[in-house]
Structure formats: C-alpha cells, structure tokens
Amino acid sequence: MTGRAATTAALYCGFLALWALGDAVLRREPSPYLLLGGAVLEVALLGGAITGATELDQAGDAAVHGGYLVASVVDALREGRPFTVWDDPSLNTIATPILATDAAELIHRALEVGATGTLHCVGSEHIDRVSLARRAVSAFGLDEAMLSVGPPEERMNAPYDTSLDATRTAATLGVSLPSVDDLLRGLREQL
C-alpha cells in the first residue's frame, strides 16, 4: 500500500489506537500501552482532544476523570467558576503531557518509518499538575485569582510520577517534541 491509501490506513490505525487509549483512560486504567506495528507506544494525553468537550465535575480537580485537568480548568474559569487543583502525594502529580492530535502524528510517523521497540509518545517536558494548571490559566488569558490549590476530597492511590523520557522516540522518528507551551497553544486552538 502506498500514497494516500497508506496515509489513510496509518491515520485510521492511529485513530483506533487513540480511541482504545481514550477508552482505557476513561475506565481509569493506569499507564495504557498500545502495540502497533511492532512498536510499543505509551501516551500521556493532555485532555480535551480525544472526546472534545468535557462534562466533568469542575468544582474540583479532574484527577479521577481521565486526566482532563486543563480542559476542566479552562471550562470552569471561562464560566466564571473557581477551580481547585488538587495537590497531594497520593495523586499522579508529575507527567509528560501531549495532545491527542500530536500523539496521533507521532503514531503516524512511527508507522511511516517502520519504528520498532518502545516509543514514548509524549511531549518534551515533564510538569506537575499545579504548574500545568497555572500555565494553562496564563496561556488562555484567564483570571489567576479563580484558581486555587488544595487537597483532594479523598485520598487517592496513584503513582506520583508517571513522566516519560521521549528523547529516543524523537531521535527514532526524526521529530521535535512539543513543549508544554506548544501543547497549550494547540489546545487553545482546539477548544
């Protein structure tokens, strides 16, 4: 298969992989892995891009809602509602986010080059949840006074640091990975 048909097939495979990942995330399965064309992919998504609009409990944090923290912060503050970002060692605090659309591009590129091995389809930066929320508020031009930090309503049992290093992935695929600021700009365009 070559040309447009191959590209369409690769994008479809990438979509199916992201759909399966989104389903796993929504069911709260930690650390979803995808096996695609001989490569193992792990993706840490910056939410809002898989399912579009979110219908989350936005009075508090989105830690238990599949990771749609940024979209939840933006939605709440745009509607004039305060938002509390949970901060606690029992939460998944540090990660390496990426937009679903950027992850799909990495998956497509992996198929194009016939990459094998483990590929971490994430952005270039590790970030903690509070910093991510604050940077999102700034990137979206929202009122920082509406954002607060506090403990979760109940103690979670999540790994504290799920960050990934995608240096090898970038080299294997011959790409530059997006920074958190790139991701926030992209999400702003998508929302």
Secondary structure, DSSP 8 states (H G I E B T S, - for coil): --HHHHHHHHHHHHHHHHHHHHHHHHTT-SS-EEEETTEEEEE-B-TTTTTSS----TTS--TTTTS-HHHHHHHHHHTT--EEEE--TTS--EE--B-HHHHHHHHHHHHHHT--EEEEE--S--EEHHHHHHHHHHHTT--GGGEEEE--SS-----SB-----HHHHHHHT-----HHHHHHHHHHH-
